């Protein structure tokens, strides 16, 4: 999977931008991530924790959290 990062101004209509990107051929999903609020990514990782724990998928869970924590530290 490949990613594209788009930096926006505070006045940008992010939902409209997301909807426009979703209309492009080959785009399967679009997500708005707030770099000023890195906790949002961590909350998403913990939100899927229940399912991963039910399935016994501990390795993916640990890797997801580790990736988020190390990515946020690299930005500082």
PyMOL Python script that loads the backbone (N, CA, C, O; Angstrom):
from pymol import cmd

cmd.read_pdbstr("""\
ATOM      1  N   UNK A   1       0.847  -1.165   0.000  1.00  0.00           N
ATOM      2  CA  UNK A   1       0.000   0.000   0.000  1.00  0.00           C
ATOM      3  C   UNK A   1       0.897   1.234   0.000  1.00  0.00           C
ATOM      4  O   UNK A   1       1.931   1.253   0.667  1.00  0.00           O
ATOM      5  N   UNK A   2       0.509   2.241  -0.732  1.00  0.00           N
ATOM      6  CA  UNK A   2       1.239   3.506  -0.780  1.00  0.00           C
ATOM      7  C   UNK A   2       0.373   4.589  -0.166  1.00  0.00           C
ATOM      8  O   UNK A   2      -0.854   4.495  -0.162  1.00  0.00           O
ATOM      9  N   UNK A   3       1.026   5.617   0.352  1.00  0.00           N
ATOM     10  CA  UNK A   3       0.329   6.713   1.007  1.00  0.00           C
ATOM     11  C   UNK A   3       0.710   8.030   0.356  1.00  0.00           C
ATOM     12  O   UNK A   3       1.777   8.153  -0.246  1.00  0.00           O
ATOM     13  N   UNK A   4      -0.164   9.005   0.482  1.00  0.00           N
ATOM     14  CA  UNK A   4       0.140  10.362   0.047  1.00  0.00           C
ATOM     15  C   UNK A   4      -0.175  11.284   1.220  1.00  0.00           C
ATOM     16  O   UNK A   4      -1.188  11.120   1.900  1.00  0.00           O
ATOM     17  N   UNK A   5       0.698  12.246   1.444  1.00  0.00           N
ATOM     18  CA  UNK A   5       0.483  13.193   2.529  1.00  0.00           C
ATOM     19  C   UNK A   5       0.168  14.550   1.907  1.00  0.00           C
ATOM     20  O   UNK A   5       0.891  15.025   1.032  1.00  0.00           O
ATOM     21  N   UNK A   6      -0.906  15.159   2.363  1.00  0.00           N
ATOM     22  CA  UNK A   6      -1.320  16.473   1.878  1.00  0.00           C
ATOM     23  C   UNK A   6      -1.365  17.412   3.076  1.00  0.00           C
ATOM     24  O   UNK A   6      -2.084  17.155   4.042  1.00  0.00           O
ATOM     25  N   UNK A   7      -0.608  18.487   3.018  1.00  0.00           N
ATOM     26  CA  UNK A   7      -0.637  19.505   4.075  1.00  0.00           C
ATOM     27  C   UNK A   7      -1.653  20.566   3.695  1.00  0.00           C
ATOM     28  O   UNK A   7      -1.675  21.044   2.560  1.00  0.00           O
ATOM     29  N   UNK A   8      -2.494  20.931   4.654  1.00  0.00           N
ATOM     30  CA  UNK A   8      -3.556  21.899   4.387  1.00  0.00           C
ATOM     31  C   UNK A   8      -3.436  23.101   5.312  1.00  0.00           C
ATOM     32  O   UNK A   8      -2.762  23.057   6.341  1.00  0.00           O
ATOM     33  N   UNK A   9      -4.104  24.164   4.919  1.00  0.00           N
ATOM     34  CA  UNK A   9      -4.230  25.332   5.787  1.00  0.00           C
ATOM     35  C   UNK A   9      -5.399  25.101   6.730  1.00  0.00           C
ATOM     36  O   UNK A   9      -6.211  24.200   6.517  1.00  0.00           O
ATOM     37  N   UNK A  10      -5.479  25.907   7.760  1.00  0.00           N
ATOM     38  CA  UNK A  10      -6.559  25.738   8.738  1.00  0.00           C
ATOM     39  C   UNK A  10      -7.935  25.973   8.138  1.00  0.00           C
ATOM     40  O   UNK A  10      -8.933  25.479   8.662  1.00  0.00           O
ATOM     41  N   UNK A  11      -7.995  26.726   7.038  1.00  0.00           N
ATOM     42  CA  UNK A  11      -9.292  27.057   6.442  1.00  0.00           C
ATOM     43  C   UNK A  11      -9.774  26.008   5.437  1.00  0.00           C
ATOM     44  O   UNK A  11     -10.869  26.141   4.890  1.00  0.00           O
ATOM     45  N   UNK A  12      -8.983  24.980   5.190  1.00  0.00           N
ATOM     46  CA  UNK A  12      -9.347  23.961   4.202  1.00  0.00           C
ATOM     47  C   UNK A  12     -10.565  23.163   4.670  1.00  0.00           C
ATOM     48  O   UNK A  12     -10.716  22.866   5.855  1.00  0.00           O
ATOM     49  N   UNK A  13     -11.423  22.826   3.717  1.00  0.00           N
ATOM     50  CA  UNK A  13     -12.582  21.982   3.999  1.00  0.00           C
ATOM     51  C   UNK A  13     -12.115  20.530   3.840  1.00  0.00           C
ATOM     52  O   UNK A  13     -12.128  19.977   2.740  1.00  0.00           O
ATOM     53  N   UNK A  14     -11.710  19.936   4.941  1.00  0.00           N
ATOM     54  CA  UNK A  14     -11.103  18.606   4.900  1.00  0.00           C
ATOM     55  C   UNK A  14     -12.069  17.523   4.446  1.00  0.00           C
ATOM     56  O   UNK A  14     -11.663  16.587   3.757  1.00  0.00           O
ATOM     57  N   UNK A  15     -13.323  17.631   4.815  1.00  0.00           N
ATOM     58  CA  UNK A  15     -14.295  16.626   4.378  1.00  0.00           C
ATOM     59  C   UNK A  15     -14.497  16.682   2.870  1.00  0.00           C
ATOM     60  O   UNK A  15     -14.606  15.643   2.219  1.00  0.00           O
ATOM     61  N   UNK A  16     -14.547  17.889   2.310  1.00  0.00           N
ATOM     62  CA  UNK A  16     -14.690  18.026   0.852  1.00  0.00           C
ATOM     63  C   UNK A  16     -13.456  17.482   0.147  1.00  0.00           C
ATOM     64  O   UNK A  16     -13.569  16.824  -0.887  1.00  0.00           O
ATOM     65  N   UNK A  17     -12.278  17.755   0.700  1.00  0.00           N
ATOM     66  CA  UNK A  17     -11.034  17.234   0.134  1.00  0.00           C
ATOM     67  C   UNK A  17     -11.012  15.706   0.185  1.00  0.00           C
ATOM     68  O   UNK A  17     -10.626  15.051  -0.783  1.00  0.00           O
ATOM     69  N   UNK A  18     -11.424  15.155   1.305  1.00  0.00           N
ATOM     70  CA  UNK A  18     -11.483  13.699   1.462  1.00  0.00           C
ATOM     71  C   UNK A  18     -12.437  13.080   0.446  1.00  0.00           C
ATOM     72  O   UNK A  18     -12.116  12.068  -0.176  1.00  0.00           O
ATOM     73  N   UNK A  19     -13.602  13.684   0.282  1.00  0.00           N
ATOM     74  CA  UNK A  19     -14.588  13.175  -0.680  1.00  0.00           C
ATOM     75  C   UNK A  19     -14.063  13.245  -2.105  1.00  0.00           C
ATOM     76  O   UNK A  19     -14.304  12.338  -2.903  1.00  0.00           O
ATOM     77  N   UNK A  20     -13.347  14.317  -2.429  1.00  0.00           N
ATOM     78  CA  UNK A  20     -12.779  14.454  -3.779  1.00  0.00           C
ATOM     79  C   UNK A  20     -11.720  13.388  -4.028  1.00  0.00           C
ATOM     80  O   UNK A  20     -11.663  12.806  -5.112  1.00  0.00           O
ATOM     81  N   UNK A  21     -10.901  13.136  -3.051  1.00  0.00           N
ATOM     82  CA  UNK A  21      -9.840  12.128  -3.196  1.00  0.00           C
ATOM     83  C   UNK A  21     -10.445  10.731  -3.360  1.00  0.00           C
ATOM     84  O   UNK A  21      -9.931   9.914  -4.124  1.00  0.00           O
ATOM     85  N   UNK A  22     -11.522  10.466  -2.648  1.00  0.00           N
ATOM     86  CA  UNK A  22     -12.175   9.159  -2.747  1.00  0.00           C
ATOM     87  C   UNK A  22     -12.765   8.908  -4.133  1.00  0.00           C
ATOM     88  O   UNK A  22     -13.008   7.759  -4.501  1.00  0.00           O
ATOM     89  N   UNK A  23     -12.995   9.967  -4.900  1.00  0.00           N
ATOM     90  CA  UNK A  23     -13.545   9.822  -6.244  1.00  0.00           C
ATOM     91  C   UNK A  23     -12.493   9.396  -7.265  1.00  0.00           C
ATOM     92  O   UNK A  23     -12.837   8.954  -8.361  1.00  0.00           O
ATOM     93  N   UNK A  24     -11.211   9.526  -6.912  1.00  0.00           N
ATOM     94  CA  UNK A  24     -10.137   9.180  -7.843  1.00  0.00           C
ATOM     95  C   UNK A  24     -10.038   7.673  -8.030  1.00  0.00           C
ATOM     96  O   UNK A  24     -10.215   6.903  -7.086  1.00  0.00           O
ATOM     97  N   UNK A  25      -9.756   7.269  -9.248  1.00  0.00           N
ATOM     98  CA  UNK A  25      -9.608   5.847  -9.573  1.00  0.00           C
ATOM     99  C   UNK A  25      -8.419   5.272  -8.794  1.00  0.00           C
ATOM    100  O   UNK A  25      -7.339   5.862  -8.760  1.00  0.00           O
ATOM    101  N   UNK A  26      -8.634   4.141  -8.186  1.00  0.00           N
ATOM    102  CA  UNK A  26      -7.576   3.456  -7.462  1.00  0.00           C
ATOM    103  C   UNK A  26      -7.464   3.839  -5.996  1.00  0.00           C
ATOM    104  O   UNK A  26      -6.661   3.252  -5.271  1.00  0.00           O
ATOM    105  N   UNK A  27      -8.245   4.804  -5.545  1.00  0.00           N
ATOM    106  CA  UNK A  27      -8.205   5.212  -4.134  1.00  0.00           C
ATOM    107  C   UNK A  27      -9.223   4.380  -3.361  1.00  0.00           C
ATOM    108  O   UNK A  27     -10.422   4.448  -3.628  1.00  0.00           O
ATOM    109  N   UNK A  28      -8.737   3.598  -2.404  1.00  0.00           N
ATOM    110  CA  UNK A  28      -9.645   2.735  -1.649  1.00  0.00           C
ATOM    111  C   UNK A  28     -10.101   3.366  -0.338  1.00  0.00           C
ATOM    112  O   UNK A  28     -11.165   3.021   0.176  1.00  0.00           O
ATOM    113  N   UNK A  29      -9.307   4.287   0.207  1.00  0.00           N
ATOM    114  CA  UNK A  29      -9.715   4.945   1.441  1.00  0.00           C
ATOM    115  C   UNK A  29      -8.960   6.258   1.594  1.00  0.00           C
ATOM    116  O   UNK A  29      -7.915   6.466   0.978  1.00  0.00           O
ATOM    117  N   UNK A  30      -9.501   7.132   2.418  1.00  0.00           N
ATOM    118  CA  UNK A  30      -8.870   8.403   2.754  1.00  0.00           C
ATOM    119  C   UNK A  30      -9.143   8.664   4.221  1.00  0.00           C
ATOM    120  O   UNK A  30     -10.237   8.388   4.713  1.00  0.00           O
ATOM    121  N   UNK A  31      -8.166   9.189   4.912  1.00  0.00           N
ATOM    122  CA  UNK A  31      -8.289   9.407   6.343  1.00  0.00           C
ATOM    123  C   UNK A  31      -7.704  10.764   6.688  1.00  0.00           C
ATOM    124  O   UNK A  31      -6.667  11.153   6.152  1.00  0.00           O
ATOM    125  N   UNK A  32      -8.364  11.481   7.580  1.00  0.00           N
ATOM    126  CA  UNK A  32      -7.860  12.767   8.043  1.00  0.00           C
ATOM    127  C   UNK A  32      -7.130  12.528   9.358  1.00  0.00           C
ATOM    128  O   UNK A  32      -7.711  12.026  10.320  1.00  0.00           O
ATOM    129  N   UNK A  33      -5.848  12.893   9.389  1.00  0.00           N
ATOM    130  CA  UNK A  33      -5.029  12.723  10.586  1.00  0.00           C
ATOM    131  C   UNK A  33      -4.509  14.089  11.003  1.00  0.00           C
ATOM    132  O   UNK A  33      -3.946  14.822  10.190  1.00  0.00           O
ATOM    133  N   UNK A  34      -4.697  14.422  12.254  1.00  0.00           N
ATOM    134  CA  UNK A  34      -4.269  15.712  12.784  1.00  0.00           C
ATOM    135  C   UNK A  34      -2.911  15.537  13.460  1.00  0.00           C
ATOM    136  O   UNK A  34      -2.830  14.962  14.545  1.00  0.00           O
ATOM    137  N   UNK A  35      -1.834  16.037  12.819  1.00  0.00           N
ATOM    138  CA  UNK A  35      -0.490  15.914  13.388  1.00  0.00           C
ATOM    139  C   UNK A  35      -0.356  16.659  14.706  1.00  0.00           C
ATOM    140  O   UNK A  35       0.492  16.320  15.531  1.00  0.00           O
ATOM    141  N   UNK A  36      -1.190  17.672  14.906  1.00  0.00           N
ATOM    142  CA  UNK A  36      -1.144  18.418  16.156  1.00  0.00           C
ATOM    143  C   UNK A  36      -1.827  17.651  17.282  1.00  0.00           C
ATOM    144  O   UNK A  36      -1.719  18.028  18.448  1.00  0.00           O
ATOM    145  N   UNK A  37      -2.524  16.582  16.937  1.00  0.00           N
ATOM    146  CA  UNK A  37      -3.201  15.755  17.926  1.00  0.00           C
ATOM    147  C   UNK A  37      -2.837  14.298  17.701  1.00  0.00           C
ATOM    148  O   UNK A  37      -3.678  13.518  17.255  1.00  0.00           O
ATOM    149  N   UNK A  38      -1.585  13.907  18.004  1.00  0.00           N
ATOM    150  CA  UNK A  38      -1.151  12.533  17.737  1.00  0.00           C
ATOM    151  C   UNK A  38      -1.899  11.486  18.560  1.00  0.00           C
ATOM    152  O   UNK A  38      -1.865  10.298  18.241  1.00  0.00           O
ATOM    153  N   UNK A  39      -2.574  11.933  19.619  1.00  0.00           N
ATOM    154  CA  UNK A  39      -3.338  10.985  20.418  1.00  0.00           C
ATOM    155  C   UNK A  39      -4.453  10.343  19.606  1.00  0.00           C
ATOM    156  O   UNK A  39      -4.889   9.236  19.921  1.00  0.00           O
ATOM    157  N   UNK A  40      -4.923  11.028  18.558  1.00  0.00           N
ATOM    158  CA  UNK A  40      -6.013  10.474  17.761  1.00  0.00           C
ATOM    159  C   UNK A  40      -5.591   9.163  17.104  1.00  0.00           C
ATOM    160  O   UNK A  40      -6.390   8.230  17.020  1.00  0.00           O
ATOM    161  N   UNK A  41      -4.349   9.081  16.637  1.00  0.00           N
ATOM    162  CA  UNK A  41      -3.866   7.832  16.045  1.00  0.00           C
ATOM    163  C   UNK A  41      -3.742   6.746  17.105  1.00  0.00           C
ATOM    164  O   UNK A  41      -4.073   5.586  16.862  1.00  0.00           O
ATOM    165  N   UNK A  42      -3.267   7.130  18.274  1.00  0.00           N
ATOM    166  CA  UNK A  42      -3.118   6.160  19.352  1.00  0.00           C
ATOM    167  C   UNK A  42      -4.482   5.648  19.810  1.00  0.00           C
ATOM    168  O   UNK A  42      -4.635   4.465  20.112  1.00  0.00           O
ATOM    169  N   UNK A  43      -5.470   6.537  19.859  1.00  0.00           N
ATOM    170  CA  UNK A  43      -6.825   6.121  20.227  1.00  0.00           C
ATOM    171  C   UNK A  43      -7.379   5.120  19.218  1.00  0.00           C
ATOM    172  O   UNK A  43      -8.054   4.163  19.598  1.00  0.00           O
ATOM    173  N   UNK A  44      -7.098   5.338  17.931  1.00  0.00           N
ATOM    174  CA  UNK A  44      -7.563   4.401  16.900  1.00  0.00           C
ATOM    175  C   UNK A  44      -6.921   3.030  17.097  1.00  0.00           C
ATOM    176  O   UNK A  44      -7.573   1.998  16.940  1.00  0.00           O
ATOM    177  N   UNK A  45      -5.638   3.036  17.443  1.00  0.00           N
ATOM    178  CA  UNK A  45      -4.949   1.762  17.657  1.00  0.00           C
ATOM    179  C   UNK A  45      -5.557   1.015  18.839  1.00  0.00           C
ATOM    180  O   UNK A  45      -5.726  -0.203  18.785  1.00  0.00           O
ATOM    181  N   UNK A  46      -5.882   1.736  19.901  1.00  0.00           N
ATOM    182  CA  UNK A  46      -6.487   1.086  21.055  1.00  0.00           C
ATOM    183  C   UNK A  46      -7.929   0.674  20.777  1.00  0.00           C
ATOM    184  O   UNK A  46      -8.424  -0.284  21.370  1.00  0.00           O
ATOM    185  N   UNK A  47      -8.605   1.387  19.884  1.00  0.00           N
ATOM    186  CA  UNK A  47      -9.984   1.037  19.547  1.00  0.00           C
ATOM    187  C   UNK A  47     -10.060  -0.338  18.897  1.00  0.00           C
ATOM    188  O   UNK A  47     -11.015  -1.079  19.132  1.00  0.00           O
ATOM    189  N   UNK A  48      -9.061  -0.691  18.078  1.00  0.00           N
ATOM    190  CA  UNK A  48      -9.094  -2.014  17.454  1.00  0.00           C
ATOM    191  C   UNK A  48      -8.412  -3.079  18.307  1.00  0.00           C
ATOM    192  O   UNK A  48      -8.306  -4.236  17.899  1.00  0.00           O
ATOM    193  N   UNK A  49      -7.951  -2.686  19.488  1.00  0.00           N
ATOM    194  CA  UNK A  49      -7.287  -3.618  20.392  1.00  0.00           C
ATOM    195  C   UNK A  49      -8.195  -4.775  20.796  1.00  0.00           C
ATOM    196  O   UNK A  49      -7.758  -5.924  20.847  1.00  0.00           O
ATOM    197  N   UNK A  50      -9.452  -4.472  21.083  1.00  0.00           N
ATOM    198  CA  UNK A  50     -10.379  -5.516  21.528  1.00  0.00           C
ATOM    199  C   UNK A  50     -10.445  -6.670  20.528  1.00  0.00           C
ATOM    200  O   UNK A  50     -10.336  -7.838  20.901  1.00  0.00           O
ATOM    201  N   UNK A  51     -10.624  -6.326  19.262  1.00  0.00           N
ATOM    202  CA  UNK A  51     -10.730  -7.362  18.232  1.00  0.00           C
ATOM    203  C   UNK A  51      -9.428  -8.146  18.105  1.00  0.00           C
ATOM    204  O   UNK A  51      -9.444  -9.371  17.979  1.00  0.00           O
ATOM    205  N   UNK A  52      -8.314  -7.444  18.139  1.00  0.00           N
ATOM    206  CA  UNK A  52      -7.027  -8.125  18.020  1.00  0.00           C
ATOM    207  C   UNK A  52      -6.801  -9.063  19.200  1.00  0.00           C
ATOM    208  O   UNK A  52      -6.283 -10.166  19.026  1.00  0.00           O
ATOM    209  N   UNK A  53      -7.186  -8.634  20.398  1.00  0.00           N
ATOM    210  CA  UNK A  53      -7.016  -9.487  21.571  1.00  0.00           C
ATOM    211  C   UNK A  53      -7.946 -10.693  21.522  1.00  0.00           C
ATOM    212  O   UNK A  53      -7.559 -11.793  21.918  1.00  0.00           O
ATOM    213  N   UNK A  54      -9.181 -10.492  21.033  1.00  0.00           N
ATOM    214  CA  UNK A  54     -10.118 -11.608  20.904  1.00  0.00           C
ATOM    215  C   UNK A  54      -9.588 -12.660  19.934  1.00  0.00           C
ATOM    216  O   UNK A  54      -9.777 -13.860  20.136  1.00  0.00           O
ATOM    217  N   UNK A  55      -8.918 -12.188  18.871  1.00  0.00           N
ATOM    218  CA  UNK A  55      -8.382 -13.104  17.867  1.00  0.00           C
ATOM    219  C   UNK A  55      -7.023 -13.667  18.274  1.00  0.00           C
ATOM    220  O   UNK A  55      -6.513 -14.582  17.627  1.00  0.00           O
ATOM    221  N   UNK A  56      -6.431 -13.126  19.345  1.00  0.00           N
ATOM    222  CA  UNK A  56      -5.105 -13.578  19.762  1.00  0.00           C
ATOM    223  C   UNK A  56      -3.995 -12.995  18.903  1.00  0.00           C
ATOM    224  O   UNK A  56      -2.900 -13.554  18.835  1.00  0.00           O
ATOM    225  N   UNK A  57      -4.269 -11.883  18.254  1.00  0.00           N
ATOM    226  CA  UNK A  57      -3.305 -11.255  17.343  1.00  0.00           C
ATOM    227  C   UNK A  57      -2.453 -10.244  18.111  1.00  0.00           C
ATOM    228  O   UNK A  57      -2.517  -9.042  17.853  1.00  0.00           O
ATOM    229  N   UNK A  58      -1.662 -10.740  19.050  1.00  0.00           N
ATOM    230  CA  UNK A  58      -0.872  -9.879  19.922  1.00  0.00           C
ATOM    231  C   UNK A  58       0.283  -9.208  19.180  1.00  0.00           C
ATOM    232  O   UNK A  58       0.613  -8.056  19.461  1.00  0.00           O
ATOM    233  N   UNK A  59       0.889  -9.911  18.249  1.00  0.00           N
ATOM    234  CA  UNK A  59       2.046  -9.368  17.533  1.00  0.00           C
ATOM    235  C   UNK A  59       1.664  -8.122  16.735  1.00  0.00           C
ATOM    236  O   UNK A  59       2.384  -7.123  16.773  1.00  0.00           O
ATOM    237  N   UNK A  60       0.552  -8.166  16.019  1.00  0.00           N
ATOM    238  CA  UNK A  60       0.108  -7.003  15.239  1.00  0.00           C
ATOM    239  C   UNK A  60      -0.232  -5.847  16.166  1.00  0.00           C
ATOM    240  O   UNK A  60       0.089  -4.696  15.868  1.00  0.00           O
ATOM    241  N   UNK A  61      -0.870  -6.138  17.270  1.00  0.00           N
ATOM    242  CA  UNK A  61      -1.230  -5.101  18.238  1.00  0.00           C
ATOM    243  C   UNK A  61       0.012  -4.378  18.740  1.00  0.00           C
ATOM    244  O   UNK A  61       0.055  -3.147  18.740  1.00  0.00           O
ATOM    245  N   UNK A  62       1.008  -5.119  19.160  1.00  0.00           N
ATOM    246  CA  UNK A  62       2.248  -4.525  19.674  1.00  0.00           C
ATOM    247  C   UNK A  62       2.951  -3.730  18.572  1.00  0.00           C
ATOM    248  O   UNK A  62       3.443  -2.629  18.819  1.00  0.00           O
ATOM    249  N   UNK A  63       2.999  -4.279  17.370  1.00  0.00           N
ATOM    250  CA  UNK A  63       3.656  -3.585  16.261  1.00  0.00           C
ATOM    251  C   UNK A  63       2.946  -2.279  15.921  1.00  0.00           C
ATOM    252  O   UNK A  63       3.604  -1.267  15.681  1.00  0.00           O
ATOM    253  N   UNK A  64       1.612  -2.286  15.897  1.00  0.00           N
ATOM    254  CA  UNK A  64       0.851  -1.070  15.603  1.00  0.00           C
ATOM    255  C   UNK A  64       1.163   0.033  16.606  1.00  0.00           C
ATOM    256  O   UNK A  64       1.435   1.171  16.224  1.00  0.00           O
ATOM    257  N   UNK A  65       1.121  -0.309  17.886  1.00  0.00           N
ATOM    258  CA  UNK A  65       1.380   0.685  18.927  1.00  0.00           C
ATOM    259  C   UNK A  65       2.830   1.161  18.869  1.00  0.00           C
ATOM    260  O   UNK A  65       3.092   2.355  19.016  1.00  0.00           O
ATOM    261  N   UNK A  66       3.762   0.257  18.661  1.00  0.00           N
ATOM    262  CA  UNK A  66       5.175   0.625  18.569  1.00  0.00           C
ATOM    263  C   UNK A  66       5.411   1.575  17.393  1.00  0.00           C
ATOM    264  O   UNK A  66       6.140   2.558  17.528  1.00  0.00           O
ATOM    265  N   UNK A  67       4.797   1.286  16.238  1.00  0.00           N
ATOM    266  CA  UNK A  67       4.951   2.152  15.064  1.00  0.00           C
ATOM    267  C   UNK A  67       4.430   3.560  15.337  1.00  0.00           C
ATOM    268  O   UNK A  67       5.065   4.543  14.957  1.00  0.00           O
ATOM    269  N   UNK A  68       3.293   3.657  15.985  1.00  0.00           N
ATOM    270  CA  UNK A  68       2.714   4.965  16.287  1.00  0.00           C
ATOM    271  C   UNK A  68       3.620   5.741  17.243  1.00  0.00           C
ATOM    272  O   UNK A  68       3.879   6.925  17.032  1.00  0.00           O
ATOM    273  N   UNK A  69       4.093   5.083  18.276  1.00  0.00           N
ATOM    274  CA  UNK A  69       4.936   5.770  19.253  1.00  0.00           C
ATOM    275  C   UNK A  69       6.266   6.208  18.651  1.00  0.00           C
ATOM    276  O   UNK A  69       6.729   7.314  18.930  1.00  0.00           O
ATOM    277  N   UNK A  70       6.878   5.377  17.845  1.00  0.00           N
ATOM    278  CA  UNK A  70       8.164   5.756  17.261  1.00  0.00           C
ATOM    279  C   UNK A  70       7.998   6.804  16.164  1.00  0.00           C
ATOM    280  O   UNK A  70       8.874   7.651  15.987  1.00  0.00           O
ATOM    281  N   UNK A  71       6.894   6.761  15.427  1.00  0.00           N
ATOM    282  CA  UNK A  71       6.643   7.758  14.380  1.00  0.00           C
ATOM    283  C   UNK A  71       6.455   9.122  15.014  1.00  0.00           C
ATOM    284  O   UNK A  71       6.980  10.111  14.502  1.00  0.00           O
ATOM    285  N   UNK A  72       5.719   9.204  16.120  1.00  0.00           N
ATOM    286  CA  UNK A  72       5.487  10.490  16.791  1.00  0.00           C
ATOM    287  C   UNK A  72       6.757  11.033  17.395  1.00  0.00           C
ATOM    288  O   UNK A  72       6.954  12.248  17.409  1.00  0.00           O
ATOM    289  N   UNK A  73       7.622  10.179  17.893  1.00  0.00           N
ATOM    290  CA  UNK A  73       8.895  10.640  18.459  1.00  0.00           C
ATOM    291  C   UNK A  73       9.816  11.161  17.369  1.00  0.00           C
ATOM    292  O   UNK A  73      10.600  12.076  17.620  1.00  0.00           O
ATOM    293  N   UNK A  74       9.744  10.617  16.190  1.00  0.00           N
ATOM    294  CA  UNK A  74      10.603  11.054  15.079  1.00  0.00           C
ATOM    295  C   UNK A  74      10.222  12.444  14.599  1.00  0.00           C
ATOM    296  O   UNK A  74      11.065  13.155  14.053  1.00  0.00           O
ATOM    297  N   UNK A  75       8.961  12.852  14.789  1.00  0.00           N
ATOM    298  CA  UNK A  75       8.501  14.166  14.338  1.00  0.00           C
ATOM    299  C   UNK A  75       8.997  15.278  15.237  1.00  0.00           C
ATOM    300  O   UNK A  75       9.084  16.425  14.798  1.00  0.00           O
ATOM    301  N   UNK A  76       9.327  14.973  16.494  1.00  0.00           N
ATOM    302  CA  UNK A  76       9.706  16.008  17.449  1.00  0.00           C
ATOM    303  C   UNK A  76      11.094  16.520  17.231  1.00  0.00           C
ATOM    304  O   UNK A  76      11.550  17.398  17.964  1.00  0.00           O
TER     305      UNK A  76
END
""", "prot")
cmd.dss("prot")
cmd.show_as("cartoon", "prot")
cmd.util.cbc("prot")
cmd.orient("prot")
